Amino acid sequence: MALAAGGDPRRIRRLAVRFAGYAFPGEELAVSVYDDGTTSEGLHSYAFEVASEGRTVLRHGRVEVASA
């Protein structure tokens, strides 16, 4: 997640997601990312969902990243 972790995967501390459907090779993915603030542990939190061909394939996504 270049947007959330500045392109550095070592900053990711937690990644959670619920699979809600299928995406197939060659389909375009639309990712929606929302800034969710700072956790009590001082990590920055982002929520996200992913859609493919108009249907949600990942929902309730959350990534928490450490400061640079």
JOVENTA-V468592 format. One record per backbone hydrogen bond with DSSP energy under -0.5 kcal/mol. CO is the residue of the C=O (numbers start at 0). NH is the residue of the N-H. If there is no record, write none. Layout:
CO_NH ; CO_NH
This chain:
0_4 ; 0_6 ; 1_5 ; 4_7 ; 6_8 ; 7_10 ; 8_11 ; 10_65 ; 13_63 ; 15_61 ; 16_18 ; 17_58 ; 23_26 ; 27_52 ; 28_30 ; 29_50 ; 30_32 ; 31_48 ; 33_46 ; 36_44 ; 38_41 ; 42_38 ; 43_64 ; 44_35 ; 45_62 ; 46_33 ; 47_60 ; 48_31 ; 49_56 ; 49_57 ; 50_29 ; 51_54 ; 54_51 ; 56_19 ; 56_20 ; 57_49 ; 58_17 ; 60_47 ; 61_15 ; 62_45 ; 63_12 ; 63_13 ; 64_43
